[in-house]
Structure formats: C-alpha cells, structure tokens
C-alpha cells in the first residue's frame, strides 16, 4: 500500500470537508439508513471480512469473528439510540417565562482517526460509525501493518450508500498520522500510551479536542469464594484470546492464597489444552502475534522474569516451527512486582499469577500501576465483588467477566491514568463527536434580559431583584 502524500492527504480532508456540509444537514434517519445497510452487509460478507482480518494479522478465525460481532453490535446500537442521544433539548432560561435555552449537538466537521493493528476492522469501523452518524466526515489513518481491513470496511460503507468523500483513508506510518492531526477538527486515537502522549500534544497545539484509547496492564482478582473453574475459563479467554494483543487483556492475576494452588492447577490444565496455530478453520484457540518484533518483545518479558526467579507454569516458548511470531500461551508465577512483566504492557499471550493474603491486599497491588483501563473481579458473593470493583482504579471493571466491557455498548469504555482520555460507547461515544451549542432566547420587549441589569438604579431595586432570584431558584434546604 503506497503511503499517502501530503498533498493527497490535504485533498482527502478538503473533499471530506465539502461532503460533510451536505451530510450534516440530512436527518439522522437518513444517515442511519446507510449505517443499517452497512450492518447487514457486514453480516452477509462476514466470510470475506474474516479472511481479510486473518490474512493481515495472523489471528485465529474466532478472534477475527470477535471484530465482526463488535462492529455489527456498534452499528445496531447507534442506529437504534443515536437519534435520542443527539436530540436537542430545552433547558431553563436565565429568567423564567421571559427566556428559554436550547442545547444542540453540532458535528465537529472532519474527524481524524488513527488506529492500531490489533483489531484492524473493529477499531477502524466501530469508532467511525458514531462519528458519521453524528454528521461528521471521517479521515482514517489505519496502522501501516493492517490497512486492508479498513479499506474493506470503507468499501462496504460506500456500497451501503455513503458518499465516498465522507470517508477518506490515509495510508502510511506515524508521520502520516501526525500530519493528519494538522488538518482535522477532532482526533480519535487508539494505540500505545507513548504515541498517545504525542497525539495529545499535537492536538493541544491546534486546540482541537481528542480522545485517547491507550494501553493497559489489566489486573484480575480471584477470591476464595469464587468458582475457580469459571474464573479459570475467564482468565484463559481474557489473557489469551487475540494472542493477548487486546488493550483490555488480563496480564496480572491476584489470587487469594488459600485457593492459589487449586486455581493455578485448573488454569494450567486448561491452557495446556489450547491449540496454537493459524488456519482459516474455527478450531484453533491462539493465533500468531502481529510480527516477529512483537514476539521478541513478549519473549523478552518472559526471559527477564525467568532470569529474575519466575517459574513457568505453562508455555513459555517461542514456536518458530509454526511461523515467525508464535508464542505459546504462557503462565508464570513468582514474578517480581517490579519486573517489566509486572509493570509494562506485555501485549502477548502471557499472564502472571500472584498470591495475595486478602481482598484488601489484592486491591492495593491491582492499583499499583500507571495504567487504569480494565480489571476483573471474581468472588463468591456479588456484593463483595461490587465492593472491590468500586475500589479499583480503572475505567471499567468486569465482575465474573474479563473482556465483556467491549460489547457492553450502553456503558462508556475507556481508561484513566496512562490508559487514556475520553470514552467510546454509550451516549458519550457519539456525543464526543459533537460540540455543544447553547442557544438562549429572550422574549421580553425593551432590550429583554440584556437591559435588566441596567435597570438596577437603587439598592432597593437591586435587593428586590436578588430576593426574586432566590424565589425562582429555590435551593432545597435553604431558606
Ligand atoms: P502505536 O501507538 O504504535 O500506533 C497506533 C497508531 O498510531 C498507528 O496507526 C501508528 O502508525 C500511529 N502513529 C505512530 N506514531 C504516531 C504519531 N507520532 N502521530 C500520530 N500517529 C502515530 O500502537 P500499536 O499500533 O502498536 O497498537 C498497540 C497499542 O494500542 C497497545 O498499547 C494497545 O494497548 C493499544 N490499544 C488500545 C485500545 C483501547 O481501546 N484502549 C484498543 C486497542 C489497542 P503506524 O503503526 O502505522 O506507524
């Protein structure tokens, strides 16, 4: 795929800007009809989409399928609910009866999106759909490693009736991404925290809003009352699906000491049965990493931990016999709390188990990280799990679940601390693509509200005015 030149990028944004004028004036239902057709096409063409994702990422069929499920789900959610989220609403005026206020949501104009390689179809399309539905045009810079899924997604939108100029794609490395930020009105970035910081600085220089969906070092807590079998299944899927290359993957597991050995035994047994490899069939569990350099990084974390005293309970080896970037699903114990494997995002099929003496200790170590994206709690009693969830410093916490937040479209998803700014999904996930505009009206003659303060010519009038305001805006509990 040739890199997009500076002039091509500027032209794509200019065309998008022009097309957006007409698009933003359509009724929501007209825009939604196109996204609804796209939803159906995604389902009808799912085999082609799965082939494309698998070919450019090396992931398994089931991991590719997760992308299709989420894109279809996002389309359905915003087609159904977007209209009410975007509806103007009336609000109190400055003075009752004589004034009124209306809150509107205006699209930004051209939304720039920069996406990574780990979910190339999902992350390119699912965040673009609410941006389009809100009346924006989109110009996307997908990862240079995985451009085809985005190209396919865009072509399905165009086939569904979208004006092609409303969805531009710029190809190339991070340089093209940073150039994109210089042209657009909003930037939605998904990627690593280091790049995210650069994107935030570039957006700040232009004073454009941005959202940053960044990395994580996601903890899971297993308490003695939990169903260990369920928790083990949750951990195996939360740590090893997509070969661990998921921003919300489980990477650290804190298990109450009294059940540590039993839990370890179950997860190790389950993990050893996972089938590793790449094929378009549905029966493989763990696929390839994106490329050899990612496998090097993951193996580096494992090797450093082992040299520092960690024990390999399952996996631990690179599988060059299967391809250049396969790493066995790996479980480690006795990993030092300051080891890179405990502190840095590994982004591979590797998880560390740590015994803890109590739920309180689990919370303290779970929160001992610069990240705050996702977490997971497994306890015998739901009240206890909820109590722990509330104490975790993360944008989302799953109870009896590790990855479910991604398909919980009605609640916001995003990170705190170094895991990002802003949220996707829910009302916020579409309103972030709009600017709020307040329209306030005065119905009074003679200068209306604006001339009101100029009438305060004596202390008595001014005092009476304040008393009236007190009556209008009565605060419960205050006289
Ligand atoms: P990167 O941060 O390396 O890259 C993300 C995107 O940014 C790519 O398209 C990249 O281009 C581009 N880019 C690189 N440098 C710049 C720059 N200076 N200005 C603008 N754009 C730039 O992330 P990865 O692709 O390695 O993806 C993995 C990371 O993404 C992990 O940390 C993961 O946790 C995170 N992620 C977060 C998610 C979330 O929702 N919170 C979801 C999925 C992933 P190119 O690579 O083509 O050079």
Boltz pocket constraint, residues with backbone or C-beta under 6 A from the ligand:
constraints:
  - pocket:
      binder: B
      contacts: [[A, 114], [A, 115], [A, 116], [A, 117], [A, 118], [A, 119], [A, 123], [A, 141], [A, 142], [A, 143], [A, 144], [A, 145], [A, 172], [A, 173], [A, 174], [A, 175], [A, 176], [A, 177], [A, 178], [A, 190], [A, 191], [A, 192], [A, 193], [A, 194], [A, 195], [A, 196], [A, 198], [A, 199], [A, 212], [A, 213], [A, 214], [A, 215], [A, 216], [A, 246], [A, 247], [A, 345], [A, 347], [A, 373], [A, 415], [A, 419], [A, 420]]
      max_distance: 6.0
